[in-house]
Amino acid sequence: MICTKFNTNDKHLMAQWIRDNVTNAVKTCDRSLIIFDEMDKLLPGVIDAIKPFIDYNPVVDSIDYRKSIFIFLSNTGGTAITKATYEYHLSGRERTDLSMKDLEPLINSGAFNENGGLYKSDIVEKNLIDAFVPFLPLEKKHIKLCIYDYLRLHYNKSTPLVDPGEEFIRKVSDELEYFPPDTKLYSKTGCKRVGNKVDVLM
């Protein structure tokens, strides 16, 4: 595992660092899982350094990248996904009925047109990303499940609905912020702040 925060805005240096590390990883293990987190914060154009690796090339410099998996995590398209999910809710339909077909075009468009690491990138324009997977905004019922899991994992509560109880779980969930203002349907921070809230209230 290699993690870094770039201390430079030099696109060439960043691209070279990515190329070198991806090359070394796949050379070591041809079934590598390579994850690029916070793609929306990467400078546009840099990620195209890996285009030869995920393009339709059997080998690049004697290395076969076809068995490796590349994952790009990003907030790109998040606003459009939330809007579509909310409109679906207002129409009386269940979020579980939303399909990839409904949302994938929104992410594809957002990735290519919103400022960030995938903006106007060749890997998007040339359709080198196999699938765009949306993360839907979390409702309060999902936050309660996160609280439930946190209590089991961090406080060894085998039956959180009994101890500390449903009222405690509701209290923690109410401590978080929700939007839009009129319905307060979705958590502003997902489950990120659940742990801190539980720790304070326990």
Accessible surface in RSA format (square Angstrom, percent):
REM  Atomic radii and reference values for relative SASA: ProtOr
REM  Chains: A
REM  Algorithm: Lee & Richards
REM  Probe-radius: 1.40
REM  Slices: 20
REM RES _ NUM      All-atoms   Total-Side   Main-Chain    Non-polar    All polar
REM                ABS   REL    ABS   REL    ABS   REL    ABS   REL    ABS   REL
RES MET A   1   223.03 115.5 135.61  89.7  87.42 208.1 119.15 101.3 103.88 137.6
RES ILE A   2   107.30  61.1  75.66  56.4  31.64  76.3  78.83  56.8  28.46  77.2
RES CYS A   3   107.10  81.0  73.94  82.5  33.16  77.9  40.54 102.7  66.55  71.8
RES THR A   4    67.38  47.9  30.87  31.3  36.51  87.0  21.12  28.4  46.25  69.9
RES LYS A   5   180.89  88.2 163.92 100.6  16.97  40.4 110.54  99.5  70.35  74.9
RES PHE A   6    65.13  32.6  35.14  21.8  29.99  78.0  37.36  22.7  27.77  79.5
RES ASN A   7   152.58 105.2 110.32 106.6  42.26 101.8  41.02  98.7 111.56 107.8
RES THR A   8    51.10  36.3  36.30  36.8  14.79  35.3  35.89  48.2  15.21  23.0
RES ASN A   9   127.41  87.9 108.86 105.2  18.55  44.7  28.15  67.7  99.26  95.9
RES ASP A  10    63.81  44.7  52.80  52.6  11.01  26.0  20.78  48.9  43.03  42.9
RES LYS A  11    98.91  48.3  94.54  58.0   4.38  10.4  58.81  52.9  40.10  42.7
RES HIS A  12   123.80  67.7 115.83  80.5   7.97  20.4  78.08  80.5  45.73  53.2
RES LEU A  13   101.72  56.6  96.61  69.1   5.11  12.8  96.64  67.9   5.08  13.7
RES MET A  14     7.92   4.1   7.33   4.8   0.59   1.4   7.92   6.7   0.00   0.0
RES ALA A  15    13.76  12.7  13.76  21.2   0.00   0.0  13.76  19.4   0.00   0.0
RES GLN A  16    66.27  37.1  66.27  48.4   0.00   0.0  28.57  60.8  37.71  28.6
RES TRP A  17    89.82  36.0  84.71  41.0   5.11  12.0  65.85  35.1  23.97  38.9
RES ILE A  18     5.60   3.2   4.87   3.6   0.73   1.8   5.60   4.0   0.00   0.0
RES ARG A  19    72.32  30.4  72.22  36.8   0.11   0.3  30.54  41.7  41.79  25.3
RES ASP A  20    66.03  46.2  63.08  62.8   2.94   7.0  20.83  49.0  45.19  45.1
RES ASN A  21    31.28  21.6  29.82  28.8   1.45   3.5   8.71  21.0  22.57  21.8
RES VAL A  22     5.97   3.9   4.52   4.1   1.45   3.5   5.97   5.2   0.00   0.0
RES THR A  23    32.41  23.0  32.41  32.9   0.00   0.0  24.27  32.6   8.14  12.3
RES ASN A  24    82.69  57.0  80.78  78.1   1.91   4.6  23.82  57.3  58.86  56.9
RES ALA A  25    35.15  32.3  23.45  36.2  11.70  26.6  33.86  47.7   1.30   3.4
RES VAL A  26     2.73   1.8   0.06   0.1   2.67   6.4   0.06   0.0   2.67   7.2
RES LYS A  27   139.09  67.9 110.51  67.8  28.58  68.1  66.10  59.5  73.00  77.8
RES THR A  28   122.00  86.8  87.09  88.3  34.91  83.2  70.80  95.1  51.20  77.4
RES CYS A  29    62.13  47.0  56.71  63.3   5.42  12.7  26.57  67.3  35.56  38.3
RES ASP A  30    64.23  45.0  59.89  59.6   4.34  10.3  20.18  47.5  44.05  43.9
RES ARG A  31   164.65  69.1 143.88  73.3  20.77  49.4  49.41  67.5 115.24  69.8
RES SER A  32    14.66  12.4   8.34  11.1   6.32  14.6  10.28  21.9   4.39   6.1
RES LEU A  33   105.73  58.9  76.29  54.6  29.44  74.0  76.34  53.6  29.39  79.1
RES ILE A  34    21.85  12.4  19.19  14.3   2.66   6.4  21.85  15.7   0.00   0.0
RES ILE A  35    91.31  52.0  62.32  46.4  28.99  69.9  62.32  44.9  28.99  78.7
RES PHE A  36    28.01  14.0  24.49  15.2   3.52   9.2  28.01  17.0   0.00   0.0
RES ASP A  37    97.92  68.6  74.95  74.6  22.97  54.3  24.98  58.8  72.94  72.7
RES GLU A  38    85.35  49.0  80.04  60.6   5.31  12.6  23.28  45.0  62.06  50.7
RES MET A  39     2.50   1.3   2.12   1.4   0.38   0.9   0.95   0.8   1.55   2.1
RES ASP A  40    39.02  27.3  24.55  24.4  14.47  34.2  11.28  26.6  27.74  27.7
RES LYS A  41   145.22  70.8 112.10  68.8  33.11  78.8  80.65  72.6  64.57  68.8
RES LEU A  42    23.88  13.3  17.33  12.4   6.55  16.5  20.89  14.7   3.00   8.1
RES LEU A  43    54.48  30.3  53.83  38.5   0.66   1.6  54.31  38.1   0.17   0.5
RES PRO A  44    31.97  23.3  31.65  28.8   0.32   1.2  31.88  26.3   0.08   0.5
RES GLY A  45    38.88  47.9   0.00   N/A  38.88  47.9  25.04  68.7  13.84  31.0
RES VAL A  46     2.09   1.4   0.00   0.0   2.09   5.0   2.05   1.8   0.04   0.1
RES ILE A  47     0.00   0.0   0.00   0.0   0.00   0.0   0.00   0.0   0.00   0.0
RES ASP A  48    32.44  22.7  23.61  23.5   8.83  20.9  14.69  34.6  17.75  17.7
RES ALA A  49     9.34   8.6   0.01   0.0   9.33  21.2   6.66   9.4   2.68   7.1
RES ILE A  50     0.00   0.0   0.00   0.0   0.00   0.0   0.00   0.0   0.00   0.0
RES LYS A  51    49.66  24.2  49.66  30.5   0.00   0.0  16.43  14.8  33.23  35.4
RES PRO A  52    55.92  40.8  52.39  47.8   3.54  12.9  55.40  45.7   0.52   3.2
RES PHE A  53    16.62   8.3   9.53   5.9   7.09  18.4   9.56   5.8   7.06  20.2
RES ILE A  54    32.11  18.3  12.96   9.7  19.15  46.2  19.11  13.8  13.00  35.3
RES ASP A  55    36.69  25.7  28.51  28.4   8.18  19.3   1.84   4.3  34.85  34.8
RES TYR A  56   179.78  83.9 149.73  85.2  30.05  78.2 130.24  97.9  49.54  61.1
RES ASN A  57    56.26  38.8  49.46  47.8   6.80  16.4   6.27  15.1  49.98  48.3
RES PRO A  58    78.89  57.5  77.67  70.8   1.21   4.4  78.28  64.6   0.60   3.8
RES VAL A  59    82.68  54.4  68.30  61.8  14.38  34.7  68.71  59.7  13.97  37.9
RES VAL A  60    27.22  17.9  23.21  21.0   4.01   9.7  27.06  23.5   0.16   0.4
RES ASP A  61   129.96  91.0  99.61  99.1  30.35  71.8  35.72  84.1  94.24  94.0
RES SER A  62   110.26  93.2  73.29  97.8  36.97  85.2  40.03  85.3  70.23  98.4
RES ILE A  63    20.17  11.5  17.54  13.1   2.63   6.3  20.17  14.5   0.00   0.0
RES ASP A  64    42.70  29.9  36.79  36.6   5.91  14.0  21.34  50.2  21.36  21.3
RES TYR A  65     7.55   3.5   3.95   2.2   3.60   9.4   2.11   1.6   5.44   6.7
RES ARG A  66   159.77  67.1 125.37  63.9  34.40  81.9  61.29  83.8  98.49  59.7
RES LYS A  67   103.55  50.5  85.73  52.6  17.82  42.4  51.96  46.8  51.59  55.0
RES SER A  68    13.82  11.7   0.00   0.0  13.82  31.8   0.00   0.0  13.82  19.4
RES ILE A  69   104.24  59.3 101.50  75.6   2.74   6.6 104.24  75.1   0.00   0.0
RES PHE A  70    33.27  16.6  10.30   6.4  22.97  59.8  10.30   6.2  22.97  65.7
RES ILE A  71    65.66  37.4  63.01  46.9   2.65   6.4  65.66  47.3   0.00   0.0
RES PHE A  72    38.02  19.0  13.11   8.1  24.92  64.8  13.11   7.9  24.92  71.3
RES LEU A  73    65.46  36.5  63.87  45.7   1.60   4.0  65.46  46.0   0.00   0.0
RES SER A  74    44.79  37.9   8.02  10.7  36.77  84.7  12.09  25.7  32.71  45.8
RES ASN A  75   115.24  79.5 102.59  99.1  12.65  30.5  28.37  68.3  86.87  84.0
RES THR A  76    15.18  10.8   7.60   7.7   7.58  18.1   4.70   6.3  10.48  15.8
RES GLY A  77     0.19   0.2   0.00   N/A   0.19   0.2   0.07   0.2   0.12   0.3
RES GLY A  78    29.05  35.8   0.00   N/A  29.05  35.8  27.35  75.0   1.70   3.8
RES THR A  79   114.64  81.5 104.10 105.5  10.55  25.1  72.32  97.1  42.32  64.0
RES ALA A  80    35.03  32.2  28.25  43.6   6.77  15.4  32.42  45.7   2.61   6.9
RES ILE A  81     9.55   5.4   9.55   7.1   0.00   0.0   9.55   6.9   0.00   0.0
RES THR A  82    30.60  21.8  30.60  31.0   0.00   0.0  16.35  22.0  14.25  21.5
RES LYS A  83   127.14  62.0 120.22  73.8   6.93  16.5  93.82  84.4  33.32  35.5
RES ALA A  84    24.90  22.9  19.12  29.5   5.78  13.2  21.52  30.3   3.39   9.0
RES THR A  85     1.84   1.3   0.95   1.0   0.90   2.1   0.95   1.3   0.90   1.4
RES TYR A  86    37.99  17.7  37.99  21.6   0.00   0.0  35.30  26.5   2.69   3.3
RES GLU A  87    86.32  49.6  80.48  60.9   5.84  13.9  36.99  71.5  49.33  40.3
RES TYR A  88    28.17  13.2  26.97  15.3   1.20   3.1  14.52  10.9  13.65  16.8
RES HIS A  89    78.12  42.7  69.34  48.2   8.78  22.5  38.96  40.2  39.16  45.6
RES LEU A  90   114.24  63.6  80.68  57.7  33.56  84.4  84.05  59.0  30.19  81.2
RES SER A  91    66.52  56.2  26.87  35.9  39.65  91.3  39.94  85.1  26.57  37.2
RES GLY A  92    67.60  83.4   0.00   N/A  67.60  83.4  35.73  98.0  31.87  71.4
RES ARG A  93   126.06  52.9 115.15  58.7  10.91  26.0  49.85  68.1  76.21  46.2
RES GLU A  94   104.80  60.2 103.09  78.0   1.71   4.1  36.72  71.0  68.08  55.6
RES ARG A  95    37.54  15.8  29.97  15.3   7.57  18.0  13.58  18.6  23.95  14.5
RES THR A  96   120.42  85.6  87.11  88.3  33.31  79.4  82.03 110.2  38.38  58.0
RES ASP A  97    88.99  62.3  68.66  68.3  20.33  48.1  20.03  47.1  68.96  68.8
RES LEU A  98    25.46  14.2   4.84   3.5  20.62  51.8   4.90   3.4  20.56  55.3
RES SER A  99    50.20  42.4  41.74  55.7   8.46  19.5  44.71  95.2   5.49   7.7
RES MET A 100    81.38  42.1  75.05  49.7   6.33  15.1  66.23  56.3  15.15  20.1
RES LYS A 101   177.26  86.5 162.22  99.5  15.04  35.8 111.40 100.3  65.86  70.2
RES ASP A 102    68.49  48.0  48.05  47.8  20.44  48.3  13.68  32.2  54.81  54.7
RES LEU A 103     4.18   2.3   4.18   3.0   0.00   0.0   4.18   2.9   0.00   0.0
RES GLU A 104    47.78  27.4  47.78  36.1   0.00   0.0  10.30  19.9  37.47  30.6
RES PRO A 105    78.11  56.9  68.82  62.7   9.29  33.8  74.79  61.7   3.32  20.6
RES LEU A 106    58.21  32.4  55.02  39.4   3.19   8.0  56.24  39.5   1.97   5.3
RES ILE A 107    16.22   9.2  16.22  12.1   0.00   0.0  16.22  11.7   0.00   0.0
RES ASN A 108    50.70  35.0  50.70  49.0   0.00   0.0   6.21  14.9  44.49  43.0
RES SER A 109    58.84  49.7  52.64  70.3   6.21  14.3  32.67  69.6  26.17  36.7
RES GLY A 110     7.37   9.1   0.00   N/A   7.37   9.1   6.94  19.0   0.43   1.0
RES ALA A 111     1.83   1.7   0.82   1.3   1.01   2.3   0.82   1.2   1.01   2.7
RES PHE A 112    45.40  22.7  45.40  28.1   0.00   0.0  45.40  27.5   0.00   0.0
RES ASN A 113    78.27  54.0  60.26  58.2  18.01  43.4  26.01  62.6  52.25  50.5
RES GLU A 114    73.02  41.9  66.66  50.4   6.35  15.1  36.19  70.0  36.83  30.1
RES ASN A 115   122.17  84.2 101.24  97.8  20.93  50.4  34.00  81.8  88.17  85.2
RES GLY A 116     4.32   5.3   0.00   N/A   4.32   5.3   4.32  11.9   0.00   0.0
RES GLY A 117     0.54   0.7   0.00   N/A   0.54   0.7   0.00   0.0   0.54   1.2
RES LEU A 118    10.81   6.0   8.50   6.1   2.30   5.8   8.50   6.0   2.30   6.2
RES TYR A 119    79.13  36.9  76.18  43.3   2.96   7.7  38.50  28.9  40.63  50.1
RES LYS A 120   103.69  50.6  86.68  53.2  17.01  40.5  53.73  48.4  49.96  53.2
RES SER A 121     0.46   0.4   0.00   0.0   0.46   1.1   0.46   1.0   0.00   0.0
RES ASP A 122    51.58  36.1  51.58  51.3   0.00   0.0   0.33   0.8  51.25  51.1
RES ILE A 123     0.00   0.0   0.00   0.0   0.00   0.0   0.00   0.0   0.00   0.0
RES VAL A 124     7.97   5.2   3.00   2.7   4.97  12.0   3.85   3.3   4.12  11.2
RES GLU A 125   101.15  58.1  78.58  59.4  22.57  53.7  24.51  47.4  76.64  62.6
RES LYS A 126   113.23  55.2  98.45  60.4  14.79  35.2  50.75  45.7  62.49  66.6
RES ASN A 127   108.43  74.8  94.93  91.7  13.50  32.5  29.52  71.0  78.91  76.3
RES LEU A 128    15.42   8.6   2.17   1.6  13.25  33.3   4.21   3.0  11.21  30.2
RES ILE A 129    30.08  17.1  15.21  11.3  14.86  35.8  18.59  13.4  11.49  31.2
RES ASP A 130   146.90 102.9 109.58 109.1  37.31  88.2  37.77  88.9 109.12 108.8
RES ALA A 131    54.57  50.2  37.81  58.3  16.76  38.1  38.20  53.8  16.37  43.4
RES PHE A 132    22.73  11.4  19.90  12.3   2.83   7.4  22.73  13.8   0.00   0.0
RES VAL A 133    96.33  63.4  79.41  71.9  16.92  40.8  79.41  69.0  16.92  45.9
RES PRO A 134    23.95  17.5   9.80   8.9  14.16  51.5  10.83   8.9  13.12  81.5
RES PHE A 135   157.91  79.0 139.18  86.2  18.72  48.7 142.30  86.3  15.61  44.7
RES LEU A 136    41.05  22.9  27.36  19.6  13.69  34.4  27.40  19.2  13.65  36.7
RES PRO A 137    18.48  13.5   6.33   5.8  12.16  44.2  18.28  15.1   0.20   1.2
RES LEU A 138    54.31  30.2  52.57  37.6   1.74   4.4  52.57  36.9   1.74   4.7
RES GLU A 139    23.29  13.4  23.29  17.6   0.00   0.0   2.14   4.1  21.15  17.3
RES LYS A 140    69.36  33.8  67.94  41.7   1.42   3.4  37.45  33.7  31.91  34.0
RES LYS A 141   112.54  54.9 104.67  64.2   7.86  18.7  67.13  60.4  45.41  48.4
RES HIS A 142    40.76  22.3  39.62  27.5   1.14   2.9  24.34  25.1  16.42  19.1
RES ILE A 143     0.00   0.0   0.00   0.0   0.00   0.0   0.00   0.0   0.00   0.0
RES LYS A 144    74.24  36.2  72.74  44.6   1.50   3.6  29.67  26.7  44.57  47.5
RES LEU A 145   111.46  62.1 111.04  79.4   0.43   1.1 111.19  78.1   0.27   0.7
RES CYS A 146    36.69  27.8  29.91  33.4   6.78  15.9   8.41  21.3  28.28  30.5
RES ILE A 147     0.00   0.0   0.00   0.0   0.00   0.0   0.00   0.0   0.00   0.0
RES TYR A 148    54.70  25.5  54.70  31.1   0.00   0.0  26.40  19.8  28.30  34.9
RES ASP A 149    73.29  51.3  72.60  72.3   0.69   1.6  17.83  42.0  55.46  55.3
RES TYR A 150    44.58  20.8  41.48  23.6   3.10   8.1  29.09  21.9  15.50  19.1
RES LEU A 151     0.00   0.0   0.00   0.0   0.00   0.0   0.00   0.0   0.00   0.0
RES ARG A 152   121.51  51.0 109.73  55.9  11.79  28.1  12.13  16.6 109.38  66.3
RES LEU A 153   140.22  78.1 113.49  81.2  26.73  67.2 115.74  81.3  24.48  65.9
RES HIS A 154   111.98  61.2  81.93  56.9  30.05  76.9  52.02  53.6  59.96  69.8
RES TYR A 155    70.26  32.8  53.98  30.7  16.27  42.3  44.88  33.7  25.37  31.3
RES ASN A 156   134.11  92.5 108.20 104.6  25.91  62.4  31.21  75.1 102.89  99.5
RES LYS A 157    46.18  22.5  43.31  26.6   2.87   6.8  12.22  11.0  33.96  36.2
RES SER A 158    89.66  75.8  71.81  95.8  17.86  41.1  49.51 105.4  40.16  56.3
RES THR A 159    73.79  52.5  70.65  71.6   3.14   7.5  57.78  77.6  16.02  24.2
RES PRO A 160     0.00   0.0   0.00   0.0   0.00   0.0   0.00   0.0   0.00   0.0
RES LEU A 161    97.36  54.2  87.52  62.6   9.83  24.7  87.52  61.5   9.83  26.5
RES VAL A 162   121.09  79.7  97.98  88.7  23.11  55.7 102.18  88.8  18.91  51.3
RES ASP A 163    71.46  50.1  70.28  69.9   1.18   2.8  26.00  61.2  45.46  45.3
RES PRO A 164    41.65  30.4  13.47  12.3  28.18 102.4  18.08  14.9  23.57 146.5
RES GLY A 165    10.07  12.4   0.00   N/A  10.07  12.4  10.07  27.6   0.00   0.0
RES GLU A 166   118.82  68.2 111.94  84.7   6.88  16.4  29.30  56.7  89.52  73.1
RES GLU A 167   110.10  63.2 104.37  79.0   5.73  13.6  67.30 130.2  42.80  34.9
RES PHE A 168    27.03  13.5  22.45  13.9   4.58  11.9  26.19  15.9   0.84   2.4
RES ILE A 169     6.35   3.6   6.35   4.7   0.00   0.0   6.35   4.6   0.00   0.0
RES ARG A 170    97.79  41.1  97.65  49.8   0.14   0.3  47.61  65.1  50.18  30.4
RES LYS A 171   102.81  50.2 101.76  62.4   1.05   2.5  50.06  45.1  52.75  56.2
RES VAL A 172     0.00   0.0   0.00   0.0   0.00   0.0   0.00   0.0   0.00   0.0
RES SER A 173     0.00   0.0   0.00   0.0   0.00   0.0   0.00   0.0   0.00   0.0
RES ASP A 174    64.79  45.4  39.68  39.5  25.10  59.4  26.18  61.6  38.61  38.5
RES GLU A 175    81.32  46.7  63.48  48.0  17.84  42.5   4.67   9.0  76.65  62.6
RES LEU A 176     8.28   4.6   0.16   0.1   8.12  20.4   0.18   0.1   8.10  21.8
RES GLU A 177    96.91  55.6  91.28  69.1   5.63  13.4  35.19  68.1  61.71  50.4
RES TYR A 178    17.08   8.0   7.46   4.2   9.62  25.0   7.46   5.6   9.62  11.9
RES PHE A 179    58.87  29.5  58.72  36.4   0.15   0.4  58.87  35.7   0.00   0.0
RES PRO A 180    28.36  20.7  27.39  25.0   0.98   3.6  28.36  23.4   0.00   0.0
RES PRO A 181   116.10  84.6 101.80  92.8  14.30  52.0 104.02  85.9  12.08  75.1
RES ASP A 182   119.40  83.6  78.00  77.6  41.40  97.9  51.10 120.3  68.30  68.1
RES THR A 183    63.42  45.1  35.97  36.5  27.44  65.4  42.31  56.8  21.10  31.9
RES LYS A 184   121.81  59.4 113.37  69.6   8.44  20.1  78.35  70.5  43.46  46.3
RES LEU A 185    30.59  17.0  28.22  20.2   2.37   5.9  30.08  21.1   0.51   1.4
RES TYR A 186     0.91   0.4   0.91   0.5   0.00   0.0   0.49   0.4   0.42   0.5
RES SER A 187     6.83   5.8   0.00   0.0   6.83  15.7   0.00   0.0   6.83   9.6
RES LYS A 188   119.64  58.4  87.78  53.9  31.86  75.9  44.25  39.8  75.39  80.3
RES THR A 189    48.60  34.6  39.57  40.1   9.02  21.5  46.25  62.1   2.34   3.5
RES GLY A 190    19.02  23.5   0.00   N/A  19.02  23.5  15.24  41.8   3.78   8.5
RES CYS A 191    36.05  27.3  22.82  25.5  13.23  31.1  22.96  58.2  13.09  14.1
RES LYS A 192   183.06  89.3 149.12  91.5  33.95  80.8 101.77  91.6  81.29  86.6
RES ARG A 193    86.11  36.2  86.11  43.9   0.00   0.0  25.31  34.6  60.80  36.8
RES VAL A 194     3.91   2.6   3.91   3.5   0.00   0.0   3.91   3.4   0.00   0.0
RES GLY A 195    14.41  17.8   0.00   N/A  14.41  17.8  10.57  29.0   3.84   8.6
RES ASN A 196   100.31  69.2  97.37  94.1   2.94   7.1  21.44  51.6  78.87  76.2
RES LYS A 197    39.64  19.3  39.51  24.2   0.14   0.3  10.22   9.2  29.42  31.3
RES VAL A 198     0.00   0.0   0.00   0.0   0.00   0.0   0.00   0.0   0.00   0.0
RES ASP A 199    68.64  48.1  50.48  50.2  18.16  42.9  23.97  56.4  44.67  44.6
RES VAL A 200   122.96  80.9  93.15  84.3  29.80  71.8 100.03  86.9  22.93  62.2
RES LEU A 201    53.83  30.0  27.78  19.9  26.05  65.5  30.63  21.5  23.20  62.4
RES MET A 202    89.61  46.4  29.95  19.8  59.66 142.0  43.28  36.8  46.33  61.4
END  Absolute sums over single chains surface
CHAIN  1 A    12695.5      10313.0       2382.5       6901.2       5794.3
END  Absolute sums over all chains
TOTAL         12695.5      10313.0       2382.5       6901.2       5794.3
